[in-house]
Amino acid sequence: MAQAGPAKLHAINSSLDPKMLNLLGKPKIADQEAWEHLRALFASRSRAQLMSLKAKLSSTTKGSESVQVYMQTLKNIANEIGLISTPVEDLDLVIYVLNGLGFDFKEI
C-alpha cells in the first residue's frame, strides 16, 4: 500500500484530536491504514451509539410536545442514524412516528 502523501496525511491528522493522534501510532501511516485503524477503534462505540439511537427512535413519544417538535425530534434521530449507518427507510420512519403519536391521532 502506498504511503500517504503529505497533504492526505496532514488532512487526517488535522481532523483528529491530538489525543487521537497517539492512537494512530506510526507518523507515516498510509491513509487507508489510518482510516481502517480509526474505524476499528470506534466500531464498537458506533455500534453502541447506533443501538442507542434506534432504541431512542422506537421509544420516543409525542408526550406534551407539539407535533412539529415531535416530528423534528424523530427526524434528528433518524439523521444521526443515517450519519453512522444506513439511512432510516421512509416507511420505517412513518411507523415510528405513528406509534409515538398516541391515541389522539389513532385515526391517522
Secondary structure as GFF3:
##gff-version 3
##sequence-region A 1 108
A	DSSP	alpha_helix	6	14	.	.	.	ID=ss1
A	DSSP	alpha_helix	18	24	.	.	.	ID=ss2
A	DSSP	alpha_helix	31	59	.	.	.	ID=ss3
A	DSSP	alpha_helix	67	84	.	.	.	ID=ss4
A	DSSP	alpha_helix	90	101	.	.	.	ID=ss5
A	DSSP	three_ten_helix	103	105	.	.	.	ID=ss6
###
